[in-house]
Amino acid sequence: MTPDPAPTASEPEQVRGALRRVMREGVPFLRARTGAARRLAGWSLLEFAQTFISGYAVAHAIDRGFLSDAPATGLLWLAVAALATLPAALATRRLFGGLADLVEPLRDGLVRRSTARALAGALTAATPATTRSLSQVTHQSEIARDGWAGLVLSLRSFVFTSLGALAGLAALSPRLLLIVLPPLVLGLGLFLATLIPMAARQNAYLGSDEAFAAHAGHTASALRDIAATGAVRPTLARAHQLADEQAAAARSLARWAAVRIVALAVCSRIPPLLLLLTAPWLMRHGLTSGALVGAFTYLTASLAPALHALLSVLGTAGGRLVVVLDRFTGAVALPEPPAGAPPSHAVSAATAELCAVSFAYGPGARPVLDRLDLTLRPGEHLAVVGPSGSGKSTLAAILAGVVSPTGGEVRWLGRATGAWEPTALRTLLPQQAYVFTGTLRDNLRYLRLTADDGALVAAVEAIGATPLLRRLGGLDAAVDPQQLSPAERQLIALCRAHVTTTPLLILDEATSHLDAAAEARAEGALAGRGRTLVVIAHRLSSAARATRVLVMDGTHTVCGTPAELPARSALYRDLMGHWSPTPETPAPASYEPDAPEHSVSPVRQG
């Protein structure tokens, strides 16, 4: 039989260090969610009141009602105790709704951090990447979420229920506290004394779990080599050894759990027993029969269940939660992109170029783009218009490097797109804005992690999202994508684009859910950044604001300024004929047949 592993002398200190690290990173997480914590505490006051009323009403129902030959009064007090449960039930429902504001951001953050650490290790480590991070993303993050949720609920319930019960005992007779508090404090102290050694063994258990997962992943990827080299027996022996170590760690955890059962018994079982033994002495000093029954109500119906729930959660998830969270602590930084930001000596006159670009969705399919040439200069504002299905979004994807052309070449700053890290050169905003669960600050600097709060606030003001910032509660406010409207999600994405410093910005109907005034302000703010802006237009007013307009009609394209296009494109004239400018957006200059044509940047298709 494999002996139980004993933690080394330094393991308790390692656990204390883990607790300090978790607290150091956990305090800012909680500080950013003080609003959610206040809401939980506010609803928990109803549970405090219900606990206090329960024993107090029972005591008065007996003393002032049934023992005083006034059954109606006794029934009235019991009715009060019953009615007090209704607000508490409502609070419980509200509590589970607000719990997600504290729990889900934790899990999302852990998954992001583990993924970033795995990517960083795969990109920088000399050894091949392992499946060890898989346990963190799929298993340990769920342990942390479930443990954190259980801890929050149990600790909240224990605090407010205990305060209500102790306040009720003091109201019935202060001497009751002399009987109840000593075993309660003793049991809690004994239980807390087991946290450090229990967490040390939990750490050993998780370590064996990760080692077994790594061995299984390595074995699965090398089955042919193992069979070819005759290494089946050593591989199986190693698997048996790791499984035995994990089982031994689990048995050690179970033994410490037995100690915690003793602590739970001291907390929850001894106080009622002492109350029975001291009942004659208490009643000689003025304790009434009703007060004695009320005290038993507090101990058995309120305090004992709350204690049992808290100690059970601490016993099963408390130490494990600290150990799991410690495995996610520490700063995580991805290595610098290969090409980084555009070098200062880049001298290409064009931000982006399409050189005889063609694209079709299959070998025999009709081309969407056919030998298209287009040059985009620094600071230029291009609007792309055309009927649905004309290839506008395809053009945006090709220009952004998301889709490769079937013919021709796309260049950024004079070089092929493959020579650059795409995120360093261009920012693409699709119609469905991506917003994730986290703080508003994290969402705004998602594409530029080094941006300070000043840059974030400036972007919010420029885009016109200040009312949204105030409604959410500032940069530290938690963002739930499901609680945002499509327009609000687009505003956050537009602010994020304003924060970036990439030379090419592409909006693929990224303002479709905004009204005309908000769209005009957002496009104006982005165009004012001095970068090349390409707008796949949702409204014709976007074309009126652009310096150039590209009209797409199948494989036929025309490019020019808003003033000259009515003379050169029948489709543009038709589109403009169905568009009425808003007061915020002036109409383009009218077409005059005798006006001379203006030279434009080269564009050719077909």
N, C-alpha and C positions, 0 to 999 in steps of 0.2 A: 504494500500500500504506500502510495507516495505521501511523504510527510507534509504537513501544512507549512507553507513558506512563512518565515518570520521576517518582518521588516527589519532592515538594518537600523543601527542606532541613529543614522542621519535621516531616516525617512520621516519621522514626525516633524523634524525641522523643515524638511522639504515640503511637507504639507502646509506648515505655517507660512512658508514662503509663497506657496501657491495661493493660499488665502489672501495674502497681502497683494499679490499681483492681480488676482481677480477683483479685489476691492478697488485697487487703483484704477482699473479700467471700467469697473462696474459703476462707480460713483458718477462719472460723467454721463453714462447711459441713463441712470436713474434721474439725474438732474435735468436731462433733456425731456423727461416725461413726468415732471412733477404735476402737470395738469391731470394726467390719467390717475396718478396716485391720490391726488386730492379727491377726485370723483369716487374712487373706491372707498376712501376713508369716509366721505360724506354719506354714502349709502350704507356703510357699516354702522353708522350711529343708530340706525333703525334696529340693527341686531343687538346693540348694547341695550337699547330701551326695552326690547322684547325680553331679553334675558333678565333684566332687573325686575320687570313687572311679573314675570312668571312665578318666581318664588315668593315675592312680596304679596301677590294677590292670593296665592294658596294659603299663606300664613294668616292673612286677614279674613279669608273665607272661613277658616276653622275657628279663629279666636272670636271674631265679631259676628260670625254667622251661625255655623252649625253648633258650636259649643255654647252659644249665647241664646239658643232657642230662636234664632232668626234665620231660618233656611233661605228666605228670599234674599237677604243680604249676602249670604254665602254664595248663592247661585250668581248674584250680580258680580261679585269679585271674580268668580271663575269665568264668567262671560267676558270680563275685562281681560283676563289672561288669554282667553281664546282669540279675542279680537286683536290682541297685540301681535299675533302671529301673521296677520294679513299684510301689514306693511313690511315685515321681515321677509315674507315670501316675495313681495314685489322687489325688495332690495336684492335678493338672491338672483332674480332674473336680470336685473340691471348689471349686477356684478359680472356675470358671465359675458355680457356684451362688452363691458369696458376692459375685461381681462385681456382681450386680443391686442389692445393698444400697448400692453407691456410685454406680451409673450411673442407675438409674431415678429416684431422688429428684431428681437434677440435671435431667433432662428435664422432670419434672412441675413443678418449680419454675420453670423457664424458660418453660414454656407458661402457667403461672398469671401470671407477671410480665408477659409480653407481652400476654396478654389484658387484664389490668388496665390496662396502659399504653394499649392501643387504646381501651378503654372510657372511660378518663379523657380521652384526646384527643378522642374523639367527643362527650363531654358538655361539654367546656370550650372547645375550639378554635372560633375564629370561622370557619375554613374547613371545608369538608366533609371527612368522613373518607375516607381512601384505603385501598387494598389493600396498603399497604406492610407492615403487620403480618402479612399472610398469609404472606409469605416467612419471617418469624421463626418463626411457629407451626408451619408445615408443613415448611420446608426447613432453616432455620438451627438450630432445636432438635434436629433429627435429626443435623445435622453435629456439634453439640456432644456429643450422646450417643455417637455412634459414635467421635468423636475422643477423648473422655474414656475410653471403654472400651478403645480401642486403646492409649492412652497408659499407662493403669494396668497393663494386662497386659504391655506391652513393657518399661516401666520396671522393673516388678517382676522380670521374667525377666532383664533385663540386669544388674540389681544383684546378684541372688543367683547367677546363672550366672557373672558376672565374678569375684565374690568366690571362688566355688568353683574356677574355673580359675586365678586368680592364687595362691590358697592351694596348689593342687596344683603349680604351677610352682615356687613357693618351696620346697615339700617335696622336689621332685626335685633342684633346684639353684638357689640364689639368683641365680646369674649369668644364668639365663634371663630374669629380670625386667629386667635391663639391656638385653636385646635386644628384649623385647616392649613394655615400657612407653613408651619414647620415641615410636614411631610411633602407638601407641594414643592417647597424650595429644595429640600433634600433630593427628591426624585429628579427634578430638573437639573440640579448640579451633577448628579450621577450620570444622567444622560449626556449632558454637555461634555463631561470628561471623556466620553467614548468617541467624540467626534474626530479628534486628531488621529488616534490609532485606526479607527474605522476608515477614515479617508486614505490613510497610508495603504491599507489592504485593498481598498477600492482602486487606488492607483496601480497597484500590482496586477489587479484583475484586468484593468483596461489595457495595460501594457501587454499582457499575455493575449488579449483579444486582438490587438493590432498585429502582434507577431504571428498569430495563427492566420489572420487575414492576408498578411504579406506572403507567408509561406504558401497558402492556397493559391493566391494569384500567380506567384512564380511557378508553381507546379503546373497550373493549368496552361500557362504559356509555353511550357517546355516539355510537354508530354512526349513528343516524338524523341527529343534528345534523351529523356530519361529512359525510355524504352530501348533506344539504340545503344546506350552506354551501359545498360544493366544496372542502373541506379535506383531501381524500384524499391529495394529493401531499405537503403539509407533514407530515401525520401519518406517512406512509410514510417520508419523509426522516428524521424524528426517530427512528423505529424503527430504520432502518438505522444512524443515527449511534450510538445506544445499543448496538446489537448489535456494531458495530465497536469501540467502546470496551471492551466486555466481552471480545471476542476478543483485543484488544491486551493487556489485563490478563492474560489467560490465557497468552499467549505470553511475557510478561515473567516470569511465575511459572515457566514451563518452563525458561527460561534459568538462573534461580537454582537450579532443581532439578539442572541439569548440574553446577553448582559443588558441590552436595551429593554427587553421585555421586563426584566426585574425593575429597572428604573420606571417603566410605565406603571407597574403594579404599585410601587411606592407612591407615585403621584396620584393615581386614580382610585386605588382600592383601600389604601390605609386611611385617608381622611374620613370616609363614611364609617369605617370600623371604629376609629377614635371617637367619632361623634356619638356612636352608640354607647361606647364605654364611659364617656364623660357626660352622658345625658342627665343622670341623677344630679351630679354636681352643678351642671348648668341650670337645671330647673330649680335647684335650691337657691340659686342666685338670680332668680327672676325670669328665666327663659320660659316662654309659654309653649304649650303644646303645638300651637299653630306655627310658631317661629321654628320649632324643631323640625316639623314636617317641611316647612319652607326651606330650611337649610339643606335637608336631604334632597329636595327638588333641585336646588342649585348644584349640588355636588353630582347627582346622578344623571340629571336630564340636561345640564348645560356644561359644567366644568369638565366632567369626565369625557364626554364625546369630543370636546374641543381639544383636550389634552391628547387623547388617543389619536386624533387626526394629525395633530402637529408632530408628535413624536414618531408616528408611523412615516410621515413624509420625510422628516429629518433622517430617520433611520434608513429608509430605502433610497432617498434621492438627495438628501442634504450633502453628505460627504461626496457622493458620486458627482453631484452637480459642480462642486468646487474643483474636483479633479478634472472633470471633462472641460469645464470652462478654461482651466489653466492651460490645457492643450491648445487653446485658440488664442492665448494672450501673446503679446509681442507684436511689434510693428511688422507689417508685411508690405514689401515694395517690389513691384515687377521690375525686371531689368529695363534699361533704356531701349527704346525701339532701335532697330538697326540703322535707319537713316536719320532718326530724330527729326527735329524741326528743320525747315529748309535752311541751308547754309547761307550765311550773310553774303557770300560772294556769288550767289546765284544771279546770273545776268540775263536770263531769258526774258524777252519782252512780253511773252504770253504766259498767263497763269495756267491755261489749259488749251489744248489743241486737239481737234478731231481731224485726222488725216485719212481721207477716202474711207471712212468708216461705213461698214455695212453690217446688217444684222438681220437674221431670220431665225424663226423658232424651230426649224428643221431643214434637212437638205432639200426637200421639195417644196418648202413653204414659200409663200410670197414674202419678199423682204420688207421689213418694217423701215429700215434705213438702207439707203442705196448710195454708196460712195459719197458720204456727207463730209464736207470740209467746213470747219468752224473754228474760229480763233477767238479766245476770250482774253481781254487785256486786264491788267491789274486795276482794281477799282471800278470795273464795268458792271453795270446792272442790266442783265438780260432777262426778258420775260419770254416764256415759251407758251404759245397758244395754239389751239386747234381742236377739232372735234374729238369726242371720245373714241379711243382706239386708234388714234393717229400716230402713236408711238412716243408720246411725251414722257411718260414714266420710264419707258425703255431707254430713251435718250438720257434721262437723269441717272439711271442705274449704270449705264455705260460710262458716262462722264465721271461718276463717282468711283469707278473701278469695281463695282459690285458684280457686274456682268461683263464678260469679255466679248468683244465684237467678233463676228464671224469673218470679217475682213477689215483691212486697214489697221490703224494704230491710234491709240490715245496717249497723249503726252501731258505731263505736268511739269511746268517750269523747264520745258525744253527737253525733258528726259522721259523715257518710257515709264509707264506707271509701275512696272515691276521693280524699278530701281528705288522706289520710295516705300516707306511705311504709310499705308493709306490714311490712317487717322492723323498723321502729322501734316498732311497736305489738304485734306478736304473734310468737310462736315456735311452729312446728308441727313435731312429731316424728312421722314415720310409723313403721310397723312395721319396714320395712327401713331400718336406720340407715345414714346416709351417713358413711363414714370414708374419708379419702383418704391416699395415700402421702405421708408427710412426718413431721415430728416430732410427738410427743404434744402438745407445747405448741401447735403450729400447729393441731392438730385441736381442742383444748379451747377456744381463743380464736377459733375460726373465725367466730362470730357476734358477738364483741366483741373487736376487735383491740387495744384499749387495756388489756385486763385484765392485771394483773401476776401474777407467779408465786404471790404469796400468795393471790390470789383463786382461782387454778387449783387449788392444793393444798387450799384450804378446800372447794372443790366436790368434789374427789375424795374427801376424807374424809367429807363429808356424804352423798354418794351411796353410799359403801361400795365404792369402786373402788381403795382403797389397795393391796390385793394385786396388782391388775393393774398399777398404777404401778410397784411394786417388780419385778414380773416383767419388764416391758418395759425397765426400767433408768433410770427417771426421766423428767422432762419433755423432756430432749434426745434421748431414745431415738427411733430411726426406727420408724415404724409401717407395717407391711405389711398392708393389709386382708385379704389372702388367708390370712394366718397367724393371724387372730383368729377366734374362734368367734362365732356370731350374738349370744350373750349379752354377750360382751366388746365387740362393736361397739355394742350398745345401751347399755352402761354409759358408753362414751365419749360417745355422743350425749346421754345424760341429764346427764352432767357439764357438757357444753357448754351445755345448757339452763339448768343451775343458774348458770352464769357470766353469762348474759344478764340484762338489766335491763328487758326488755319487760314491760308490765303484764299481758299475756294469754299464757298458756302452754297449748298444746293437745297432748295425748298421744293419738295414734291407735294404740292397742295397741302403744305404744312399749316396753312391758316384757314382751312376750309370751314372750321367751326366758329371762327370769329366773325363779328359783324364788320361792315365795310370800314368804319372808323378805326376799329382796333387793328384790322389788317393793314390799313395805310400807315398807322403809327409803327407797327412792328417792322414792316418792310422798310420804312424810312430809317428806323434806328439801325437795322442791319446794314442797309446800304451806306449809312453814314460812317461805318467802321472803316471804310477805305479798302475793303476786300472785294474780290470778285463775287458777285451775287447772281445766282441763277434761280429764277422763280418759275416753277411749273404753275401757270396761272389758274386759279380757281374762278376769278372774276376778271372781266376785261379791264377793270380799273387798274390791275397790276401792270398791264401793258402800257397804260397811260403814264405810269410813274417810271418806267424803265428807260434807259438810254438807248437800248436796242430791243427789237422784238423779233423772235423767230416764229414764223407761221408754219405749222406742219399740217400737211394735207396729203396723207399717204406718203409716197416716196417723193413728193414734190414739196420743196421748202422754199420760203422767201424770207430774207432777213433785211431789216432796215430800221430806221427810226420810226417812232409813232407818227410823225408828221408826214413821212413820205410813203408809208406802206399802203394807204388807201389808193394810191395811184398804181401800185405794183402788184397788189394781191386782191383778187375778187373775193376770196374767202375772208380776208381781213375786213373788207368793206361790208360784207354780209354780217360778220360777227359784230362789228361796231354798230351796224344798223339796228341790231336787236338789243343794244346796251344803252342804258340811260345813266349818265354820270350822277353820282351822289354829290351833295354839297361839299363833302370832304374831299372829293376827287374830281378835279377839273377834267373836262373832255380834252382829247388830243387836238392838236391844231388841225383846222379844217383843211381839206384837200383843195388845192388850187391847180387846175389843169396846166396853167402856164408856169407854174413854179418849177425852177430847175431841180434836177435830181441831185441828191447829195451822195457823196461817196461813202461807202460803208466798209466795214471789215469783211474780208472775203468769206463768203459762204456759198457752197455749191453742192448740189445733190443730183446725181444722175448725169 
